[in-house]
Structures are given as C-alpha cells and as structure tokens.
Amino acid sequence: MAGPQRSLMPSGFVGHGSPMMAFDTVKAGDLRRWAKQLPRPSAILVVSAHWEEAPMSLGVTSTRPLIYDFYNFPQKLYDLTYKAPGDPFLAQRVQGLLSPLGPVLQQPDRGLDHGVWVPLKCMFPAADIPVLQLSIPTMDVQNLFQIGRALAPLREEGVFILGSGNITHNLSRLNRSGGTVASWARDFDSFIEEAIVKRDVDRFLDYVQKAPGVHESHPTHEHFVPLAVTLGAASVSAWKTEFPVTGFEFGSISRRCVQLT
C-alpha cells in the first residue's frame, strides 16, 4: 500500500541582510514566522550569494565548522554555531539531476557560509534538518533558471530549495540612519515583485535591460541571481506567490523574501 503523498514543497528566496540579523529579535522573528508556516522540509538546499564557484559545486555533507566570512563584527557573532546535519544522499541526488547541465564537483571541506547559516539559524533554530549548499557557477540568470528547473523534482521529495541574497544590494549606498528608501531601490524591488506575481519569466530574465535602478541596486549581481534558481524550481507548475517578509533596511537593501508554491 502506498504511503501518504507528500505535498509539493515551496521554493524560496530569503533576503539575508546583515549577519547581525542573528541577534535581531524582530528580523529573526520575521523569518521564524515564515518557517513555521512552511511544511517541514526533509532537507534544505541553499544557493547563497557568498559562494561563487564554477563548475557547479556542492559543499559539506557532514557537520563541519561554519565559515565566518565577514569582518569587524562583535565577537559574539563568531561564537555562534549551527550544527545542521549533512545529507550525502541528497548530494548524490543533486549531482544526478544537474549532471546533464555540466560537471558537478564535491567540496566536502567547505563549510556553510553566512548566507546559509545566518538565515537558517533564524528560520530553523534547532538545526535538525539536513542542509546542503550549491555554488553559484555563473551570473547568467538564464543558466541559473535552468539549474532551478533541473532541481525541481526535489520539491516532490520535501526538499526546500532556497536562494539566499537580497533583491537590492549596494553596500556603497547604505543609509545607516534609515529614513526614506532610495527611489532606485524601491523601483527595482517593485519591478521584480511584479514580474514574479505575473509569472513573467521573460521579463525577470531580462532584468538587466528592463528593470529601473538595476545598476544602482546591483553593482555586482551575486546577491540577486540566486532568485533565478528559486524561480526555475517553481516554473514547472503555475506557482502561487507569497512574500513572507517585505520592506527595506539601511535605506536601500530589500528585505523581501519570496515563497513560490
């Protein structure tokens, strides 16, 4: 007799912001509330802005020390741990799904970077769900979208495919006193919101040519492009869009999180 059928896991994108979010009860609470309304993942596969590596590469499949890839922060941040279990079977599964697109390397000594463990510490603080990280092999959103499509079968297996970055990210234009959100950041964020809600993949993939404020929002694109994997994983069905977290911090960094079901 067949067991109960698992519901299709959403794919997601988290605006991970500053590493200090780990100590921000309001921002961490926003992510925790999002996680509580998700089905419990069997595992989490994360594409983080902070690992650019070609060819496609997979990180640790066992619990290893974290990467504290930031500087001049309080010592308490470097003392944090997140001892999530690894998942060697998931790594093999991902490698099999992605191998038609190109080689997939294993980097078993590369721990989770802060684009992974900081938001997950907020979302799933028990660290009892296996986590696997996939590198960003290219800034080409067309290719990353296809990677997401190739990974889509994992959603049927309960794997939460999660992009981690920010929809707007320009550290040279921060306004630490807050205040009015920069118009270019709001315009770009709105453009992406509309493209996702309307499921206008072509518009999204052509964001460099069509989106207002793109150059101010992304002098480099590593924080944005993980969203293409999220959309690719959702594109095999007519997704329902939710934005569990919205708003801005430091006058220009979008906190928008995306859930596609």
N, C-alpha and C positions, 0 to 999 in steps of 0.2 A: 504494500500500500504506500502510495506517495505521501511524503510529509507535507506539512503546511507550506504553501507557496510564499516565498519571501517577497515583500513589496519592493518596488524599484527604488533603490537608494538615490536621493538627490545628488547632483554635483554642486560644488560650491566655490565661492571665492571670498577670502577674508582680507579686509583691509587691516594689515597687521601693525601699521604705525610704529611708534617708538617701542624699543624693548621695555621701557619703564611701564608699559601697559600692564605688565605682570603684577604691579603694585597699585594700579589704579582701580579702585573698587567699582567705580562707575563704568569705565570702559570694559574692564574684565567682566563685570556683571552683564553687560550687553551681550557679550559673546557667550557667556554661560547660559543665558536665557535662550539664545538661538539654539545652542547644542541640546538643551533639554527638550525642545520640540521636534528634534530630528529622530528618526528611527536609530536605534543603537547600531553603529557600524560594526561589521565583522573585522574591518581593518580600515586604516586611513592611508591613502596615497597622496602625498603632497608634492606640488611643484612650487618651489619657493623662488622669489626674486633673487635670493642670495646664493644660488648655485647655478652658475653658467658653466656648462661643460659639454663639449662635443667630442665624440659621438654621445648619444643618449647614455646616461649612466645612472645606476642605482646605488644607493648608499647602504648603510649598515642593515643587516638582517638579524642582529642581536643587540642587546642593550649595551651601549658603549658611551663613553663620555661625550657630553654635548660640546658644540662649537660655540664659543662666546665671541662672535665675530663683530665686536663693537668696542669702542674705546672711550675712556674718560667718563665712565658711568660709576655710580656708587658700588662699593664692594658687595653689598647685599645682592646685586643682580648677578654677579659672578658666582655667588654661593648657591644660586638656585639649581635644582636638578629636575630632570623629567625622565624617569626610568621606564619609558614605554617599552614593551616587548617588541622584538623584531618579528619578521614573518618570512622565512626562507621560501616557503611555498608560494607566497604572493609574488616574491621577486622572480621566481621561475615563470609564474603565470604572466606577469607583465612582460618579461623578456620574450615569451612566446607570442604575445599579442602584438608587440612592437617590432619584432624581427623582420616582418615584410617591409617595414619602412626604413630599415638600416640597422647597423650593428648596435647592440646594447651591451655596455660594459658593466661589470660589477666592481664597485669600490667599497669593499667591506670594512675599511678602516675609517671612512668618512662619516663622522657623527652628524646628528641633526643640527642644522644652523638655526639662528634665532627666528628666521622667517617661518620655521616649523614649530619649534618647541614653545616659543612665547605664546602664540595664539592657542596652541593646543593645551597649554597649561591653564589658560583661561577657560577653554571650552570643555575639556575633559580632564579635570584636575587629578583624578585618580590614577591617570597614566596606566590604565589597564587594558587599553585597546592597542593592538599591534600597529606600528607606524613604519611606513616605507617612504623614502624620498627619491624623486626622479629629477634629474637635472634639466635645465633649460638648454637645449642643444643649439638653438637658433633664435634670432629676434624676428624671424619671418612668421607672422601670425597665420598665414595660410598653412604652413607646415605644422605649426603647433595645434591648429584646429584639427588637422588630420590625425595627429597623435591622440588628441582627445577622443576622436571618433573610434580609433582603434582600441582605446581603453574602455569604451562604453559598456562592453559585456560585463565588466567588473561590477557595475551598478546592480546587475541582477544577482550578484553574489554578496551583496551587502557592503561593498567597499565604497567608502566615501572619498571621491576624487575631489581634491581641494587645491585650488590655486591660491597662492599667498603673495600679496603685494599691496599695491594701492592704485586706485583708478586715477588719481592725480598724485604726483610725487616730484617735487622740485625743492631740494633742501636749501638751495641758494635763495629761495624766495619765501622762506618762512617768516611769519609774523608771530613771535612768541608771546606777544601781548594779546593775541586773539583779535577781536574786532571784526570788521567787515570782511567777508570772504572775497578773495580776489575774483573779478569777473571772469577771467580766463579759466580759472579752476571750476567755477560753477558752470560755465558754458560747456566745458569738456565733459564734466560729470553728467550733465543733463543730456548731452548728445549720446553718450554711452548708455545711459538709462533708457532712453527712447529706443535705441537700436535693439537692446535686449528685450524690452517689453513687446516690441513689434515683431520680434524674432527675425529681424532684418540682418541676416548674417553677412550679406554682401556689404552692407553699409558699415557694419562693425569691422570687417576685414580690411576695408579701405579707409580706416580711421585717419591714417597719416595724411591722406589727401583731402578728406572731407570734414574732419572734426575741427571745430573752432578751438583755439587755445592749445592745440596739440603740442607746439614747440615749447611753450611756457610750462605746460603740465608735465612734459616728459623730455627733458634734455637728453636723457637716456631712457630706454624703454623696458628695462628688465622688471620694473615693478608692475607694469601694465600687462605684459604678454602672457603671464600665467592664466589670465582670464580667457584667453583663446582656447586653452586646454579644457577649461570648465565648459565653455560653450560647445566645443566639439563633442564632449562626452554626453551633453544633453541633446545634441542635434539629431539623434536617431529617433526622437519622438517629438511631438508638439508640446514643448515644455510649458509649464506654468512658472511664472516668475514671481519671486518674493525678494524683498530687500530687508533682511532682518535688522540691519544697522545702517543708518544713513548719517549725514552731517559731515562737518569738517573740523579739523584741528589745526592750530597754528596758522589760521587764515587761508590755507590753500590745500592741505592734504585731505583728500576724501577718505572718510571712514566707511564708505559704502561696502556692504557685504552682499553677496548675491547667492541666492538659492534657486536652482532650476530643477523642477520635479517632472 
